[in-house]
Amino acid sequence: MRTNLLKLFVFFLIFLVSLSSLSAACEKPRDRFVVVLDAGHGGKDPGNMGNGFKEKEIALNIILKIGEALEKKEGIEVIYTRDSDVFIPLDKRAKIANDANADLFVSVHCNSHNSQAYGTETFVLGLHKTQENFEVAKKENSVIFLEEDYEVTYGGFNPNSPESYIGMALMQEEYLNQSILLADYVQKNFTNELNRKNRGVKQAGFLVLKNAVMPSVLIETGFLTNDHEGPYLNSNTGQNKMAAAIVAAIEKYANSINLSSLENIGNVSSNNVNSESEIYKDIIFKIQLAAGSKRLETKSYNFKGLQNVERAREDGMYKYYYGETSDYLEINKLHHQAKQNGYPSSYIVAFKDGSKITVNEALKSK
């Protein structure tokens, strides 16, 4: 009896060790930044056909160009929801990202309108404030009508019903701050580097973003229905430029958010017994706590007890900052405090001469 118990105990230990090894093998390496790239539409769903162009083809071309560039970057892993002309249901796209434990979800589309509207806009999940944003969401969400049993899959969601969108804003609240950061980088690149009309960073209820448990954006690269923008987006040159702008935005975002290398800089300074500060002249560091379309009073009760929170309106969004210092060690302490107070997705931002720069740029300025 004692021998059997000993054998059982040994077997149990072996099982635990094996399970631990399997879990370790399945974990995403901490030094990998995983980006899921989603080409809108595909297969039996062509998307919009403005001026005879196919949204599904243009979106895929841009996504593949983005992926090709990112795959050459050290530390970035790329996963595609589709890399060919196939139909992928909206819920499966988010599942691919969730199963990959991705750091970022980027969905690319082309817009359409019954006028000569033009320009780029990048969406994050939320309640649409205007009828125009609602119309964009309706068009992109209507793809579910091509899916079997869509009523069951999406819990009775009706893309044409405003009531179906109520409550959506809470689905990605945890990631809204970071989603807006990426969207802002994308729009600035389109505007400053490519001279595209900036239609802004906006919120709307997109199903493809709803279930993605990570920072996520949906990029409308322009209007195929516009007589100038449609041919541009359908051209190899236009697609290359749009892809390059998005790649640069993703890189800048990764440098701002994936701060393992930056934290190491802070740790090195912290390990120096004589180091009580790490001053960067002409740089102001702050902690971005949150961002959104709602204007909040900067009282401590609105920010989980944190005091002296600053509100700034940038690109149609309200952003809320905590702390203000040129000391990188001090801002790390404040960041730790913010996370302890309930802001795990907060992050450090840097300003020089009143303009926002990446933390990486700030740390290299010394």
NORRAMO-V108654 format. One record per helix or strand. SS is the DSSP state (H for helix, E for strand). FROM is the first residue (numbers start at 1). TO is the last residue. If there is no record, write none. Layout:
<<SS	FROM	TO> <SS	FROM	TO>>
This chain:
<<H	2	26> <E	33	39> <E	42	42> <E	45	45> <H	50	52> <H	55	70> <E	76	80> <H	90	99> <E	104	111> <E	120	125> <H	131	146> <H	150	153> <H	162	165> <H	168	170> <H	173	194> <E	198	204> <H	207	210> <E	216	223> <H	229	234> <H	236	257> <H	260	271> <E	279	279> <E	283	292> <H	300	302> <E	309	314> <E	317	325> <E	327	327> <H	328	340> <E	347	352> <E	355	357> <H	359	364>>
